[in-house]
Amino acid sequence: MVKVEFLGPIQIDKKEFDVKSVRELKDELYKIPELEDWLISCAIAVNDKIINTLDTPLKDGDKVALLPPVCGG
């Protein structure tokens, strides 16, 4: 199982998914209506490292974080 944490203003509790890649995970996340708008703009980190490809493999125990964009100034 992969543990997913939703950071910042995304008001969703941590969840676990049985997936083998970030692409599979994203497909599952799109099934959650509250995430649909966020997924377009969020960065994804696997084990605290931001990834650049949906083909990144996932294994049991991996920690994934969805990082929404932030405003600063």
C-alpha positions as CSV (number, residue, x, y, z in Angstrom):
1,M,0.0,0.0,0.0
2,V,1.1,3.5,-0.8
3,K,0.3,6.3,1.7
4,V,-0.9,9.6,0.3
5,E,-0.8,12.9,2.2
6,F,-2.7,15.9,0.9
7,L,-0.9,19.1,1.9
8,G,-1.8,22.8,2.2
9,P,-5.4,23.8,1.6
10,I,-6.5,20.4,0.4
11,Q,-8.8,19.3,3.1
12,I,-8.6,15.5,2.8
13,D,-7.3,13.0,5.3
14,K,-4.4,10.7,4.5
15,K,-5.4,7.7,2.3
16,E,-3.8,4.5,1.2
17,F,-3.9,3.0,-2.3
18,D,-2.8,-0.3,-3.8
19,V,-1.0,0.9,-6.9
20,K,2.2,0.2,-8.8
21,S,3.0,3.6,-10.4
22,V,2.2,7.3,-10.0
23,R,0.1,7.1,-13.2
24,E,-2.1,4.4,-11.5
25,L,-2.3,6.5,-8.4
26,K,-3.3,9.6,-10.3
27,D,-6.1,7.6,-12.0
28,E,-7.4,6.6,-8.5
29,L,-7.1,10.2,-7.2
30,Y,-9.3,11.5,-10.1
31,K,-12.1,9.3,-8.7
32,I,-12.2,11.7,-5.6
33,P,-14.4,14.6,-6.7
34,E,-12.8,17.0,-4.2
35,L,-9.4,16.5,-5.9
36,E,-10.3,17.0,-9.5
37,D,-9.4,20.7,-9.6
38,W,-6.2,20.2,-7.5
39,L,-4.7,17.4,-9.5
40,I,-4.1,19.7,-12.5
41,S,-1.8,22.0,-10.6
42,C,-0.3,19.9,-7.8
43,A,3.3,18.7,-7.8
44,I,3.8,15.1,-6.6
45,A,6.5,14.0,-4.2
46,V,7.5,10.4,-3.7
47,N,9.4,9.8,-0.4
48,D,10.1,13.5,-0.1
49,K,11.4,13.9,-3.7
50,I,9.4,15.7,-6.3
51,I,9.0,13.5,-9.4
52,N,8.7,14.6,-13.0
53,T,7.1,11.6,-14.7
54,L,3.9,9.6,-14.1
55,D,5.8,6.4,-15.0
56,T,7.6,6.6,-11.6
57,P,7.1,3.1,-10.0
58,L,5.7,2.8,-6.5
59,K,6.2,0.1,-3.9
60,D,4.6,-0.9,-0.6
61,G,5.4,1.7,2.1
62,D,6.1,4.6,-0.3
63,K,4.9,8.0,0.9
64,V,3.4,10.2,-1.7
65,A,2.5,13.9,-1.1
66,L,0.4,16.2,-3.2
67,L,1.8,19.7,-3.1
68,P,-0.6,22.4,-4.2
69,P,0.8,25.6,-5.6
70,V,1.4,28.4,-3.1
71,C,1.3,32.1,-3.3
72,G,4.0,34.3,-1.8
73,G,5.0,37.8,-1.9
